[in-house]
Structure formats: structure tokens, C-alpha cells
Amino acid sequence: MQIEVRECLPLFGTESFVFQFAIQNLKIKIYRTIILHVVLYGCETWSLTLREERKLRVFENRVLRRVFGPKREEVTGEWRKLHNEELSDRYSLPNIVRVVQSRRMRWVTHVARMEQRRGVYRVLVGTPEGKRPLGRPRRRWEDNIKMDLQEVGGSCGWSCLRIGRGGGHLCVG
């Protein structure tokens, strides 16, 4: 592989647009196939707070800034970092928070199809016994699902979630 790259360098040159574009595409593929999967391992069960969502977006923007590099201003000729809007324009795929939401929705439909005797289903639908701790209740996974459903356009919440195949019906709150 190293020999092939060295042979191609004189053809493209290090400043060539085609060469830089190929490197960017390779970096984006590495980000999508390796880094994103490692970072989002098990995200289907996360109950994200707004602070955690912001941290994920910051992480993604830092990675994309490294991939796309700085931008040279046409007027002044100075280099600057890409703004968040420019990053989202260049990276056409959904942002990391949307990926978490879509995986969470896919997981809830999977759980909705499960039989009622399955442990995962019972943990999701069941209510814990005992007293809860003092203070404001923490954001639960169920709350995230309800917010995701409202964002998609479903105003009825969990009770409307009816999935094909086995016709499983998940009714929570």
C-alpha cells in the first residue's frame, strides 16, 4: 500500500485538488465506519441529557474540522477554522445526535415486537418499587423516546407505537 501511494504522489502532487479530495473522502469513510461505531456503541439504551448531546456535537465538529482542515479566506488570504454551518454543509450525512435518535427508535420498535415474558420488555415496561430519590427526576430513556416521537411528528406517544411482523404493541405511560 505504501509503495502504491508513493508512486501516485508525483502524479497528483501534494497540493492537487483531486489528491486532497481523495484523502478527505477516505477520512470521512474512516470516521463513519470506525470512529462513529466505536463512539456510539450501545447508544440505543442511552438516556441523553442536553449537556451530553452538546458534548457529542462538539466531538463530531472537532473530528470534522480535522477532516476538512482550515479554510483560506479569499479576501485576506488568512486561514481560519470552519464554522459549524460550513461543517454541516460539507458533511451531508445526519449529525451524531440524529444518528443516536434513529438507533434509539429502531431499538424501541425491536423491543415493541418482543414477547411480554422477555426480560428486556419487562424492564422497559415495568415500574420500579420503592421511594425515588429527592430532587428533580433524572431524564429516563422513556422520556427520550417520547421526545423523539414528538420530534418525528407522533403526538400520541408510546401508546400509538404499533409495529408490523408480530403486531407487537408497546404501551407505556
N, C-alpha and C positions, 0 to 999 in steps of 0.2 A: 504494500500500500504506500509506503514512504517513497519508494522508487517511482511509482506512477505519479504521485503528487509533484515530486521534484522535476519529472520530465514535463509536466504540464505547466509549471510556473513560467518558463520562458514564453510559452505560447500566449498565456493570458496576461502576464505581468502582475505584480502585486497590487497595482493601483487600478487594474482593469475593472470596469463595472460588472462584467459577466462573472469574473472571479469572486468579487465581493458579494454579488447576489447569490452565487452558489454556496458560499460559506454561510451567509445568513440563512438560507433555506436549510442547510444542514444543522445549524444551531437550533433553529425552530423545531426541526424534527426531533432532535435530541431532547429538547425541552418538553415537547408533547409526549414523546414515547417513554422517556425515562424519568425525568425530574418530576413532571406532573403526577405520574403514577406513584412515585415514592412519597411525595408530599401529601397526596390525597388518599393514602391507604386507610381504609376504614371510615372514610368521610360520610358514608351513608348513615352512620349512627351518631355523628357529632351533633351536639346542640350548640350551635354557634351564637355567640353574643355579637353585638355590633362591633365591639372592640376587636374581637377575633377575626371578623370579616374584614375589617380595615387592615389588620396585620397581614392577612392573606393577599389583599390587593397590593399592599406595599411590597410584599415579597415578589409578586408577579411583575410589578412595574420595575423593580430592581433587576430582575432577570432579563426582562425585555430591553431595558436600557443597555445592558451588557451585550445583548444580541445585536441590536440595531446600531449601537455606537452613538457618538455625538453627531450633531448636525452643524453644518457650516452655514453661517448667516451670509446671504448673498450680498447685502449692502456693506456690512462692516468686515466681512471675511473672518470673523471670530467664531470659535467653536463653542457650542452650548449643549446642555443636556436636552433631550427630547421631553416635551411636556406630556402629561397624561393623555390628553386628547390626541396628540400625534401618535402616541404609542397605540392607542386603541384603533386609530385609523390604519396603521401599518399591520397590526396583528388582528386579522379579521375574525378569528375564532372567538367564541364567548369567553368572558373573563372567568377567573378561577372561582368566584363566588357562584356564578351561574352554573358552572360545572358541578359544584357541590350540591346545589339545589336540584339539578336534574338527576344526579345519582341518588339523592335522598328520595325523590319522587319515585324513581324506579324501584328503590328498595321497599317503599311503603306499598306499592302495588304488588310486589312479591309477597310481602307479609299478609296482605289482604287476601291473597289466594290460599294461604296456608290453612290447614285444618285447625280447629279450635283447641285440640289437645296438644299441639306443638308448643314447646317452651317459649320460643320467640314470640309467638302470638299472645300467649298468656302474659308474658312480661309487658308487652306493649299495651294490651287492653286492660290488664288488671290494675287495681288501685292498691297502693301500699297501706298497711295498717299502722296505727300509732300516731303520735303527735309529730307535726312537722317543726323544723327549727324556727326560731324567731327571725323576724325581718321579712324583707320582700322575697317572695318566692323566686327561685332561680328559673331561668328560661329552660324549659324542657324540650325534648325532641319533638314531642307532640305539638308544642307551640310553634316550633319552626315549620312543621308540616302544614299547620293551619295558615301560617303567614305565606308559605309557598303557594298553597292552593288559592288564597286570595289574590296573590300577585298574578297567577296564571289566569284568573278570571272566575274561579269557582267560589261562589259566595256561600255555599251551603256547608262547607267544612267537610269533615270526615264522613258524615252520615251519607253523603252522596257518592262516596268512592265505591263504585261497583266495577269490578274487573271481570274480563272475559274468562275463557277457559272453564275453570270450575265454578265460575259465578260467585266467587268468594265475596263476602260483604264485610267490610270492616267498619264497625260503628263504635266510635269513641267520642264521648262528650259531644 
